[in-house]
């Protein structure tokens, strides 16, 4: 499925605005995002830190919409799986919250204390919980799994869960072979947890990245998109002109931006 077939705008005229030359540093972006996420949590405190399994980090933050049947954005944070903290990223859901969606952020046990295999299992359990308990908390609509950086790989792995109808990967890596030694992965884990090496799940999965990101990161999204297309997978490839990874996250927050539009079309088509 091309960008045109999803209704996603194409070309520089409709792409996200190029970021300002004097953009804040990554640390400043992180601090701003954490502050805005804390404000969101303070404004909507009723459904936070809900445990889905044993473990300090195995908790949900839920932001239900007015309608329980509204689509739900499940946000999987990045950070090379070393951070179990979901609390600093809720602001990224504001674009789709403005369209009447729900949002849900699951935590997971961090590496190196937990293996990537364990993390993937925890998040499948989290979605099991959301299927059972979500309606009791006002979330019963179709789920879009969205992640960035290391969370993009998790979003791709969760695409096979029956609760998930579509996915969106931002600035992700989808083959773990380059990280095998760094993360201490076994060859079996590389094969079992690399979405690019697994059978394609034929649900819509969009891949976005900034054209100002490192070339290797861009290549990862292009390679996964090609692998999916070659095996019947659907979903657009979205190179975002002028954006680095922080710019891609900023674009997700824009209610009238390409990424929110793509998410909405993915769920409609799913």
C-alpha atoms as an extended CHARMM CRD file, in Angstrom:
* protein
*
       270  EXT
         1         1  UNK       CA              0.0000000000        0.0000000000        0.0000000000  PROA      1               0.0000000000
         2         2  UNK       CA              1.5320000000        3.2900000000       -1.0190000000  PROA      2               0.0000000000
         3         3  UNK       CA              1.1200000000        6.6400000000        0.6750000000  PROA      3               0.0000000000
         4         4  UNK       CA             -1.4280000000        7.4740000000       -1.9950000000  PROA      4               0.0000000000
         5         5  UNK       CA             -3.5130000000        4.3980000000       -1.2130000000  PROA      5               0.0000000000
         6         6  UNK       CA             -3.7570000000        5.4070000000        2.4360000000  PROA      6               0.0000000000
         7         7  UNK       CA             -4.8070000000        8.9290000000        1.5880000000  PROA      7               0.0000000000
         8         8  UNK       CA             -1.5540000000       10.2120000000        3.1010000000  PROA      8               0.0000000000
         9         9  UNK       CA             -0.3640000000       13.5130000000        1.5960000000  PROA      9               0.0000000000
        10        10  UNK       CA              2.7150000000       13.2990000000       -0.5850000000  PROA      10              0.0000000000
        11        11  UNK       CA              5.5270000000       15.6170000000       -1.6280000000  PROA      11              0.0000000000
        12        12  UNK       CA              7.2940000000       18.5400000000        0.0410000000  PROA      12              0.0000000000
        13        13  UNK       CA              4.2330000000       20.7720000000       -0.2270000000  PROA      13              0.0000000000
        14        14  UNK       CA              2.3140000000       18.6140000000        2.2450000000  PROA      14              0.0000000000
        15        15  UNK       CA              5.1780000000       17.2740000000        4.3580000000  PROA      15              0.0000000000
        16        16  UNK       CA              5.7860000000       18.4790000000        7.9230000000  PROA      16              0.0000000000
        17        17  UNK       CA              7.4520000000       21.8510000000        8.1810000000  PROA      17              0.0000000000
        18        18  UNK       CA             11.2400000000       21.8280000000        8.2830000000  PROA      18              0.0000000000
        19        19  UNK       CA             12.4260000000       22.4750000000       11.8030000000  PROA      19              0.0000000000
        20        20  UNK       CA             13.9520000000       25.7830000000       12.7450000000  PROA      20              0.0000000000
        21        21  UNK       CA             17.7170000000       26.1330000000       12.4950000000  PROA      21              0.0000000000
        22        22  UNK       CA             17.8330000000       27.1700000000       16.1430000000  PROA      22              0.0000000000
        23        23  UNK       CA             15.8590000000       24.1850000000       17.4270000000  PROA      23              0.0000000000
        24        24  UNK       CA             16.3960000000       23.1760000000       21.0600000000  PROA      24              0.0000000000
        25        25  UNK       CA             18.9890000000       20.5460000000       21.8870000000  PROA      25              0.0000000000
        26        26  UNK       CA             17.8540000000       16.9170000000       22.4450000000  PROA      26              0.0000000000
        27        27  UNK       CA             18.1430000000       17.4580000000       26.2050000000  PROA      27              0.0000000000
        28        28  UNK       CA             15.9690000000       20.5660000000       25.9900000000  PROA      28              0.0000000000
        29        29  UNK       CA             13.3950000000       18.7120000000       23.8880000000  PROA      29              0.0000000000
        30        30  UNK       CA             13.3420000000       15.8830000000       26.4210000000  PROA      30              0.0000000000
        31        31  UNK       CA             12.8600000000       18.2810000000       29.3300000000  PROA      31              0.0000000000
        32        32  UNK       CA             10.0670000000       20.1180000000       27.5400000000  PROA      32              0.0000000000
        33        33  UNK       CA              8.3260000000       16.8730000000       26.5880000000  PROA      33              0.0000000000
        34        34  UNK       CA              8.5880000000       15.5830000000       30.1720000000  PROA      34              0.0000000000
        35        35  UNK       CA              7.0770000000       18.7980000000       31.5350000000  PROA      35              0.0000000000
        36        36  UNK       CA              4.2100000000       18.7170000000       29.0480000000  PROA      36              0.0000000000
        37        37  UNK       CA              3.5890000000       15.0430000000       29.8060000000  PROA      37              0.0000000000
        38        38  UNK       CA              3.5220000000       15.7710000000       33.5420000000  PROA      38              0.0000000000
        39        39  UNK       CA              0.9240000000       18.4690000000       32.8790000000  PROA      39              0.0000000000
        40        40  UNK       CA             -1.2080000000       15.9840000000       30.9160000000  PROA      40              0.0000000000
        41        41  UNK       CA             -0.9960000000       13.4440000000       33.7310000000  PROA      41              0.0000000000
        42        42  UNK       CA             -1.9630000000       16.1200000000       36.2740000000  PROA      42              0.0000000000
        43        43  UNK       CA             -4.9540000000       17.1590000000       34.1650000000  PROA      43              0.0000000000
        44        44  UNK       CA             -6.1890000000       13.5710000000       33.7300000000  PROA      44              0.0000000000
        45        45  UNK       CA             -5.1110000000       11.6690000000       36.8510000000  PROA      45              0.0000000000
        46        46  UNK       CA             -7.8510000000        9.0660000000       37.1200000000  PROA      46              0.0000000000
        47        47  UNK       CA             -6.4070000000        6.1830000000       35.0780000000  PROA      47              0.0000000000
        48        48  UNK       CA             -2.6680000000        6.2110000000       35.8060000000  PROA      48              0.0000000000
        49        49  UNK       CA             -0.2190000000        3.5620000000       37.0250000000  PROA      49              0.0000000000
        50        50  UNK       CA             -2.6440000000        0.6710000000       36.5390000000  PROA      50              0.0000000000
        51        51  UNK       CA             -0.7870000000       -2.6490000000       36.9590000000  PROA      51              0.0000000000
        52        52  UNK       CA             -1.1400000000       -5.2570000000       34.2310000000  PROA      52              0.0000000000
        53        53  UNK       CA              1.3860000000       -7.7310000000       35.7160000000  PROA      53              0.0000000000
        54        54  UNK       CA              3.7600000000       -8.0870000000       38.6290000000  PROA      54              0.0000000000
        55        55  UNK       CA              6.7560000000       -5.7980000000       38.4040000000  PROA      55              0.0000000000
        56        56  UNK       CA              7.5340000000       -2.1900000000       39.1950000000  PROA      56              0.0000000000
        57        57  UNK       CA              7.3060000000       -1.0010000000       35.5930000000  PROA      57              0.0000000000
        58        58  UNK       CA              4.4450000000       -3.1950000000       34.3430000000  PROA      58              0.0000000000
        59        59  UNK       CA              1.8110000000       -0.4790000000       34.4760000000  PROA      59              0.0000000000
        60        60  UNK       CA             -0.4720000000        1.4230000000       32.1380000000  PROA      60              0.0000000000
        61        61  UNK       CA             -1.2470000000        5.1060000000       31.8620000000  PROA      61              0.0000000000
        62        62  UNK       CA             -4.6690000000        5.3740000000       30.2150000000  PROA      62              0.0000000000
        63        63  UNK       CA             -6.2480000000        8.4870000000       28.7080000000  PROA      63              0.0000000000
        64        64  UNK       CA             -9.7410000000        7.3870000000       27.6180000000  PROA      64              0.0000000000
        65        65  UNK       CA            -11.7560000000        9.3460000000       25.0850000000  PROA      65              0.0000000000
        66        66  UNK       CA            -15.3390000000       10.4450000000       25.5730000000  PROA      66              0.0000000000
        67        67  UNK       CA            -16.4740000000        7.4520000000       23.5100000000  PROA      67              0.0000000000
        68        68  UNK       CA            -15.2470000000        4.0110000000       24.6210000000  PROA      68              0.0000000000
        69        69  UNK       CA            -15.4370000000        2.9310000000       20.9650000000  PROA      69              0.0000000000
        70        70  UNK       CA            -12.9050000000        5.5600000000       19.8480000000  PROA      70              0.0000000000
        71        71  UNK       CA             -9.6000000000        4.3210000000       18.4060000000  PROA      71              0.0000000000
        72        72  UNK       CA             -6.7810000000        3.9760000000       20.9200000000  PROA      72              0.0000000000
        73        73  UNK       CA             -3.1650000000        4.9720000000       20.3700000000  PROA      73              0.0000000000
        74        74  UNK       CA             -0.8440000000        2.6330000000       22.2700000000  PROA      74              0.0000000000
        75        75  UNK       CA              2.4860000000        4.4680000000       22.5990000000  PROA      75              0.0000000000
        76        76  UNK       CA              5.6940000000        2.4650000000       23.0230000000  PROA      76              0.0000000000
        77        77  UNK       CA              8.5500000000        4.6900000000       24.1000000000  PROA      77              0.0000000000
        78        78  UNK       CA             12.1150000000        4.5340000000       22.8590000000  PROA      78              0.0000000000
        79        79  UNK       CA             15.3730000000        4.5220000000       24.7800000000  PROA      79              0.0000000000
        80        80  UNK       CA             17.0220000000        1.2510000000       23.6950000000  PROA      80              0.0000000000
        81        81  UNK       CA             14.6880000000       -0.6580000000       26.0560000000  PROA      81              0.0000000000
        82        82  UNK       CA             16.7410000000        0.6200000000       29.0040000000  PROA      82              0.0000000000
        83        83  UNK       CA             14.0690000000        2.8950000000       30.4160000000  PROA      83              0.0000000000
        84        84  UNK       CA             10.8730000000        1.5700000000       31.9030000000  PROA      84              0.0000000000
        85        85  UNK       CA              9.5020000000        5.0870000000       32.3060000000  PROA      85              0.0000000000
        86        86  UNK       CA              6.4290000000        5.8920000000       30.2220000000  PROA      86              0.0000000000
        87        87  UNK       CA              5.5730000000        9.0110000000       32.2170000000  PROA      87              0.0000000000
        88        88  UNK       CA              7.6960000000       11.4190000000       30.1830000000  PROA      88              0.0000000000
        89        89  UNK       CA              6.0430000000       10.7810000000       26.8200000000  PROA      89              0.0000000000
        90        90  UNK       CA              2.2800000000       11.1640000000       27.1960000000  PROA      90              0.0000000000
        91        91  UNK       CA              2.3970000000       14.5540000000       25.4860000000  PROA      91              0.0000000000
        92        92  UNK       CA              3.1500000000       12.7860000000       22.2130000000  PROA      92              0.0000000000
        93        93  UNK       CA             -0.4460000000       11.5320000000       22.1830000000  PROA      93              0.0000000000
        94        94  UNK       CA             -1.9610000000       15.0110000000       22.1520000000  PROA      94              0.0000000000
        95        95  UNK       CA             -2.3200000000       15.1420000000       18.3710000000  PROA      95              0.0000000000
        96        96  UNK       CA             -4.6180000000       12.1240000000       18.2410000000  PROA      96              0.0000000000
        97        97  UNK       CA             -6.2890000000       12.9630000000       21.5510000000  PROA      97              0.0000000000
        98        98  UNK       CA             -7.4180000000       16.1560000000       19.7940000000  PROA      98              0.0000000000
        99        99  UNK       CA             -9.1700000000       13.9450000000       17.2300000000  PROA      99              0.0000000000
       100       100  UNK       CA            -11.1700000000       12.1600000000       19.9230000000  PROA      100             0.0000000000
       101       101  UNK       CA             -8.8980000000        9.1490000000       20.2800000000  PROA      101             0.0000000000
       102       102  UNK       CA             -7.9490000000        7.4120000000       23.4910000000  PROA      102             0.0000000000
       103       103  UNK       CA             -4.2790000000        6.9190000000       24.3470000000  PROA      103             0.0000000000
       104       104  UNK       CA             -2.5330000000        4.2940000000       26.4440000000  PROA      104             0.0000000000
       105       105  UNK       CA              1.1260000000        4.0870000000       27.4680000000  PROA      105             0.0000000000
       106       106  UNK       CA              2.4690000000        0.7730000000       28.7940000000  PROA      106             0.0000000000
       107       107  UNK       CA              5.6380000000        0.4670000000       30.8070000000  PROA      107             0.0000000000
       108       108  UNK       CA              7.9440000000       -2.5290000000       30.7460000000  PROA      108             0.0000000000
       109       109  UNK       CA             10.8800000000       -3.8560000000       32.7210000000  PROA      109             0.0000000000
       110       110  UNK       CA             14.0770000000       -2.1920000000       31.4850000000  PROA      110             0.0000000000
       111       111  UNK       CA             17.2400000000       -3.7360000000       30.1280000000  PROA      111             0.0000000000
       112       112  UNK       CA             19.7290000000       -4.9570000000       31.2040000000  PROA      112             0.0000000000
       113       113  UNK       CA             17.7820000000       -6.3650000000       34.1510000000  PROA      113             0.0000000000
       114       114  UNK       CA             15.1970000000       -7.7620000000       31.7550000000  PROA      114             0.0000000000
       115       115  UNK       CA             15.9180000000       -9.4630000000       28.4640000000  PROA      115             0.0000000000
       116       116  UNK       CA             14.3280000000       -8.2390000000       25.2640000000  PROA      116             0.0000000000
       117       117  UNK       CA             12.4470000000      -11.5370000000       25.1540000000  PROA      117             0.0000000000
       118       118  UNK       CA             10.9330000000      -10.7340000000       28.5390000000  PROA      118             0.0000000000
       119       119  UNK       CA             10.0710000000       -7.1970000000       27.4650000000  PROA      119             0.0000000000
       120       120  UNK       CA              8.2200000000       -8.4560000000       24.3870000000  PROA      120             0.0000000000
       121       121  UNK       CA              6.2990000000      -10.9670000000       26.5180000000  PROA      121             0.0000000000
       122       122  UNK       CA              5.3890000000       -8.2960000000       29.0600000000  PROA      122             0.0000000000
       123       123  UNK       CA              3.9400000000       -6.0640000000       26.3690000000  PROA      123             0.0000000000
       124       124  UNK       CA              1.8960000000       -8.8950000000       24.9090000000  PROA      124             0.0000000000
       125       125  UNK       CA              0.5320000000       -9.4180000000       28.4270000000  PROA      125             0.0000000000
       126       126  UNK       CA             -0.1710000000       -5.6880000000       28.6150000000  PROA      126             0.0000000000
       127       127  UNK       CA             -2.3110000000       -5.9070000000       25.4960000000  PROA      127             0.0000000000
       128       128  UNK       CA             -4.0640000000       -8.9940000000       26.8750000000  PROA      128             0.0000000000
       129       129  UNK       CA             -4.9090000000       -6.8870000000       29.9340000000  PROA      129             0.0000000000
       130       130  UNK       CA             -6.1230000000       -4.0140000000       27.7700000000  PROA      130             0.0000000000
       131       131  UNK       CA             -8.4250000000       -6.3850000000       25.9120000000  PROA      131             0.0000000000
       132       132  UNK       CA             -9.9650000000       -7.6370000000       29.1560000000  PROA      132             0.0000000000
       133       133  UNK       CA             -9.8840000000       -4.5300000000       31.3330000000  PROA      133             0.0000000000
       134       134  UNK       CA             -9.8110000000       -1.6620000000       28.8400000000  PROA      134             0.0000000000
       135       135  UNK       CA            -13.6010000000       -1.4850000000       28.4270000000  PROA      135             0.0000000000
       136       136  UNK       CA            -13.9450000000       -1.0960000000       32.1950000000  PROA      136             0.0000000000
       137       137  UNK       CA            -11.7370000000        2.0030000000       31.9030000000  PROA      137             0.0000000000
       138       138  UNK       CA            -13.4450000000        3.4430000000       28.8350000000  PROA      138             0.0000000000
       139       139  UNK       CA            -11.1400000000        1.9950000000       26.1400000000  PROA      139             0.0000000000
       140       140  UNK       CA            -12.7730000000       -0.5450000000       23.8230000000  PROA      140             0.0000000000
       141       141  UNK       CA            -11.9530000000        0.7360000000       20.3160000000  PROA      141             0.0000000000
       142       142  UNK       CA             -9.4240000000       -0.4630000000       17.7350000000  PROA      142             0.0000000000
       143       143  UNK       CA             -5.7660000000       -0.1540000000       18.7250000000  PROA      143             0.0000000000
       144       144  UNK       CA             -2.9530000000        1.4280000000       16.7400000000  PROA      144             0.0000000000
       145       145  UNK       CA              0.4640000000        0.4150000000       18.1250000000  PROA      145             0.0000000000
       146       146  UNK       CA              2.9390000000        3.2570000000       17.6710000000  PROA      146             0.0000000000
       147       147  UNK       CA              6.5660000000        3.3360000000       18.7710000000  PROA      147             0.0000000000
       148       148  UNK       CA              9.7280000000        5.2610000000       18.0510000000  PROA      148             0.0000000000
       149       149  UNK       CA             13.3800000000        4.2770000000       18.1690000000  PROA      149             0.0000000000
       150       150  UNK       CA             13.4660000000        0.9560000000       20.0810000000  PROA      150             0.0000000000
       151       151  UNK       CA              9.7070000000        1.2520000000       20.6290000000  PROA      151             0.0000000000
       152       152  UNK       CA              9.1650000000        1.0340000000       16.8730000000  PROA      152             0.0000000000
       153       153  UNK       CA             10.5550000000       -2.5030000000       16.9110000000  PROA      153             0.0000000000
       154       154  UNK       CA              8.1540000000       -3.3560000000       19.7440000000  PROA      154             0.0000000000
       155       155  UNK       CA              5.2260000000       -1.8900000000       17.7990000000  PROA      155             0.0000000000
       156       156  UNK       CA              6.1190000000       -4.1370000000       14.8690000000  PROA      156             0.0000000000
       157       157  UNK       CA              6.3620000000       -7.1770000000       17.1510000000  PROA      157             0.0000000000
       158       158  UNK       CA              2.9500000000       -6.4130000000       18.6420000000  PROA      158             0.0000000000
       159       159  UNK       CA              1.2570000000       -6.2060000000       15.2680000000  PROA      159             0.0000000000
       160       160  UNK       CA              0.3190000000       -9.8930000000       15.5670000000  PROA      160             0.0000000000
       161       161  UNK       CA             -1.6890000000       -9.3070000000       18.7430000000  PROA      161             0.0000000000
       162       162  UNK       CA             -5.4460000000       -9.6180000000       18.1040000000  PROA      162             0.0000000000
       163       163  UNK       CA             -6.0810000000       -6.3510000000       19.9490000000  PROA      163             0.0000000000
       164       164  UNK       CA             -3.8990000000       -4.4170000000       17.4610000000  PROA      164             0.0000000000
       165       165  UNK       CA             -5.4330000000       -3.3950000000       14.1360000000  PROA      165             0.0000000000
       166       166  UNK       CA             -2.5510000000       -1.3540000000       12.6600000000  PROA      166             0.0000000000
       167       167  UNK       CA              0.8590000000        0.0460000000       13.5240000000  PROA      167             0.0000000000
       168       168  UNK       CA              3.1390000000        3.0340000000       13.0620000000  PROA      168             0.0000000000
       169       169  UNK       CA              6.9120000000        2.8370000000       13.4320000000  PROA      169             0.0000000000
       170       170  UNK       CA              8.9060000000        6.0550000000       13.8140000000  PROA      170             0.0000000000
       171       171  UNK       CA             12.6780000000        6.2200000000       13.3210000000  PROA      171             0.0000000000
       172       172  UNK       CA             13.0200000000        2.5500000000       14.1310000000  PROA      172             0.0000000000
       173       173  UNK       CA             15.4500000000       -0.3250000000       13.7520000000  PROA      173             0.0000000000
       174       174  UNK       CA             13.8420000000       -3.5990000000       12.7010000000  PROA      174             0.0000000000
       175       175  UNK       CA             16.7720000000       -6.0070000000       12.4710000000  PROA      175             0.0000000000
       176       176  UNK       CA             18.6740000000       -6.6930000000       15.6900000000  PROA      176             0.0000000000
       177       177  UNK       CA             21.7870000000       -8.1680000000       14.0790000000  PROA      177             0.0000000000
       178       178  UNK       CA             23.7990000000       -4.9010000000       14.3980000000  PROA      178             0.0000000000
       179       179  UNK       CA             22.9450000000       -4.7840000000       18.1170000000  PROA      179             0.0000000000
       180       180  UNK       CA             23.6020000000       -8.4400000000       18.9320000000  PROA      180             0.0000000000
       181       181  UNK       CA             26.8700000000       -7.8610000000       20.8130000000  PROA      181             0.0000000000
       182       182  UNK       CA             25.9260000000       -4.4810000000       22.2950000000  PROA      182             0.0000000000
       183       183  UNK       CA             22.7550000000       -5.8850000000       23.8570000000  PROA      183             0.0000000000
       184       184  UNK       CA             24.1100000000       -9.3390000000       24.5840000000  PROA      184             0.0000000000
       185       185  UNK       CA             21.4890000000      -11.0430000000       22.4460000000  PROA      185             0.0000000000
       186       186  UNK       CA             21.6440000000      -14.6770000000       21.4670000000  PROA      186             0.0000000000
       187       187  UNK       CA             21.4060000000      -15.6140000000       17.7740000000  PROA      187             0.0000000000
       188       188  UNK       CA             17.9930000000      -17.0950000000       18.5500000000  PROA      188             0.0000000000
       189       189  UNK       CA             16.7970000000      -13.7800000000       20.0030000000  PROA      189             0.0000000000
       190       190  UNK       CA             18.0350000000      -11.9230000000       16.9260000000  PROA      190             0.0000000000
       191       191  UNK       CA             15.9640000000      -14.2220000000       14.7300000000  PROA      191             0.0000000000
       192       192  UNK       CA             12.8950000000      -14.3230000000       16.9590000000  PROA      192             0.0000000000
       193       193  UNK       CA             12.7410000000      -10.6100000000       17.8300000000  PROA      193             0.0000000000
       194       194  UNK       CA             13.7430000000       -8.9290000000       14.5570000000  PROA      194             0.0000000000
       195       195  UNK       CA             10.5320000000       -7.9780000000       12.7240000000  PROA      195             0.0000000000
       196       196  UNK       CA             12.4240000000       -7.9190000000        9.4470000000  PROA      196             0.0000000000
       197       197  UNK       CA             13.3110000000      -11.6130000000        9.8720000000  PROA      197             0.0000000000
       198       198  UNK       CA              9.8050000000      -12.7540000000       10.8360000000  PROA      198             0.0000000000
       199       199  UNK       CA              6.8410000000      -13.6280000000        8.6220000000  PROA      199             0.0000000000
       200       200  UNK       CA              4.9880000000      -10.5080000000        7.5810000000  PROA      200             0.0000000000
       201       201  UNK       CA              1.8370000000       -9.6740000000        9.5150000000  PROA      201             0.0000000000
       202       202  UNK       CA             -0.7080000000       -8.5240000000        6.9560000000  PROA      202             0.0000000000
       203       203  UNK       CA             -2.0680000000       -5.6220000000        8.9320000000  PROA      203             0.0000000000
       204       204  UNK       CA             -1.3360000000       -2.0110000000        7.9450000000  PROA      204             0.0000000000
       205       205  UNK       CA              2.0050000000       -0.7760000000        9.2840000000  PROA      205             0.0000000000
       206       206  UNK       CA              3.3460000000        2.6530000000        8.3100000000  PROA      206             0.0000000000
       207       207  UNK       CA              7.0320000000        3.5190000000        8.5750000000  PROA      207             0.0000000000
       208       208  UNK       CA              8.1700000000        7.1120000000        9.0700000000  PROA      208             0.0000000000
       209       209  UNK       CA             11.6030000000        8.6220000000        9.5130000000  PROA      209             0.0000000000
       210       210  UNK       CA             13.2450000000       12.0210000000        9.2200000000  PROA      210             0.0000000000
       211       211  UNK       CA             15.4910000000       12.7110000000        6.2830000000  PROA      211             0.0000000000
       212       212  UNK       CA             17.8730000000       14.4930000000        8.6630000000  PROA      212             0.0000000000
       213       213  UNK       CA             18.3570000000       11.3050000000       10.6910000000  PROA      213             0.0000000000
       214       214  UNK       CA             21.5110000000        9.1780000000       10.2990000000  PROA      214             0.0000000000
       215       215  UNK       CA             21.6330000000        7.3180000000        6.9980000000  PROA      215             0.0000000000
       216       216  UNK       CA             21.6800000000        3.9300000000        8.7210000000  PROA      216             0.0000000000
       217       217  UNK       CA             18.4460000000        4.7170000000       10.5480000000  PROA      217             0.0000000000
       218       218  UNK       CA             16.7670000000        5.7610000000        7.3130000000  PROA      218             0.0000000000
       219       219  UNK       CA             18.0280000000        2.6170000000        5.6160000000  PROA      219             0.0000000000
       220       220  UNK       CA             16.4830000000        0.4530000000        8.3550000000  PROA      220             0.0000000000
       221       221  UNK       CA             12.9810000000        1.7910000000        7.6920000000  PROA      221             0.0000000000
       222       222  UNK       CA             13.3820000000        1.4840000000        3.9340000000  PROA      222             0.0000000000
       223       223  UNK       CA             14.6260000000       -2.1140000000        4.2160000000  PROA      223             0.0000000000
       224       224  UNK       CA             11.7730000000       -3.1810000000        6.5080000000  PROA      224             0.0000000000
       225       225  UNK       CA              9.2150000000       -1.5050000000        4.2810000000  PROA      225             0.0000000000
       226       226  UNK       CA             10.6090000000       -3.3020000000        1.2300000000  PROA      226             0.0000000000
       227       227  UNK       CA             10.6430000000       -6.6460000000        3.0630000000  PROA      227             0.0000000000
       228       228  UNK       CA              7.0090000000       -6.1800000000        4.0540000000  PROA      228             0.0000000000
       229       229  UNK       CA              5.9410000000       -5.1660000000        0.5620000000  PROA      229             0.0000000000
       230       230  UNK       CA              7.7550000000       -8.1090000000       -0.9990000000  PROA      230             0.0000000000
       231       231  UNK       CA              5.7400000000      -10.4760000000        1.2010000000  PROA      231             0.0000000000
       232       232  UNK       CA              2.3410000000       -8.8340000000        0.8330000000  PROA      232             0.0000000000
       233       233  UNK       CA              2.5140000000       -6.3720000000        3.7300000000  PROA      233             0.0000000000
       234       234  UNK       CA              0.7180000000       -3.0420000000        3.4660000000  PROA      234             0.0000000000
       235       235  UNK       CA              1.4390000000        0.4390000000        4.7790000000  PROA      235             0.0000000000
       236       236  UNK       CA              3.1550000000        3.5700000000        3.4740000000  PROA      236             0.0000000000
       237       237  UNK       CA              6.7940000000        4.6380000000        3.7630000000  PROA      237             0.0000000000
       238       238  UNK       CA              6.9580000000        8.2550000000        4.9440000000  PROA      238             0.0000000000
       239       239  UNK       CA             10.3080000000       10.0800000000        4.6320000000  PROA      239             0.0000000000
       240       240  UNK       CA              9.8450000000       13.4200000000        6.4230000000  PROA      240             0.0000000000
       241       241  UNK       CA             11.9450000000       16.1820000000        4.8350000000  PROA      241             0.0000000000
       242       242  UNK       CA             14.2380000000       18.1760000000        7.0970000000  PROA      242             0.0000000000
       243       243  UNK       CA             13.3820000000       16.3430000000       10.3120000000  PROA      243             0.0000000000
       244       244  UNK       CA             15.6140000000       14.5310000000       12.7770000000  PROA      244             0.0000000000
       245       245  UNK       CA             14.2430000000       12.0610000000       15.3310000000  PROA      245             0.0000000000
       246       246  UNK       CA             13.0620000000       14.7810000000       17.7060000000  PROA      246             0.0000000000
       247       247  UNK       CA             11.3650000000       16.4950000000       14.7760000000  PROA      247             0.0000000000
       248       248  UNK       CA              9.5220000000       13.2770000000       13.9280000000  PROA      248             0.0000000000
       249       249  UNK       CA              8.2110000000       13.0710000000       17.4940000000  PROA      249             0.0000000000
       250       250  UNK       CA              7.1890000000       16.7040000000       17.3260000000  PROA      250             0.0000000000
       251       251  UNK       CA              5.3350000000       15.9470000000       14.0840000000  PROA      251             0.0000000000
       252       252  UNK       CA              3.3420000000       13.2190000000       15.8450000000  PROA      252             0.0000000000
       253       253  UNK       CA              1.9570000000       15.8500000000       18.2180000000  PROA      253             0.0000000000
       254       254  UNK       CA              0.4950000000       17.9600000000       15.3970000000  PROA      254             0.0000000000
       255       255  UNK       CA             -3.2560000000       17.2380000000       15.0470000000  PROA      255             0.0000000000
       256       256  UNK       CA             -3.2360000000       18.4730000000       11.4340000000  PROA      256             0.0000000000
       257       257  UNK       CA              0.0670000000       16.8180000000       10.5380000000  PROA      257             0.0000000000
       258       258  UNK       CA              0.9200000000       13.9270000000        8.2440000000  PROA      258             0.0000000000
       259       259  UNK       CA              1.4900000000       11.3850000000       11.0350000000  PROA      259             0.0000000000
       260       260  UNK       CA             -1.8700000000       11.9300000000       12.7280000000  PROA      260             0.0000000000
       261       261  UNK       CA             -3.5670000000       11.8170000000        9.3360000000  PROA      261             0.0000000000
       262       262  UNK       CA             -1.7880000000        8.5610000000        8.4990000000  PROA      262             0.0000000000
       263       263  UNK       CA             -2.7300000000        6.9960000000       11.8510000000  PROA      263             0.0000000000
       264       264  UNK       CA             -6.3780000000        7.8260000000       11.2960000000  PROA      264             0.0000000000
       265       265  UNK       CA             -6.3860000000        6.4160000000        7.7540000000  PROA      265             0.0000000000
       266       266  UNK       CA             -4.6260000000        3.2410000000        8.9010000000  PROA      266             0.0000000000
       267       267  UNK       CA             -7.3330000000        2.5510000000       11.4640000000  PROA      267             0.0000000000
       268       268  UNK       CA            -10.1060000000        3.3670000000        8.9970000000  PROA      268             0.0000000000
       269       269  UNK       CA             -8.6650000000        0.9310000000        6.4570000000  PROA      269             0.0000000000
       270       270  UNK       CA             -7.9940000000       -1.7450000000        9.0810000000  PROA      270             0.0000000000
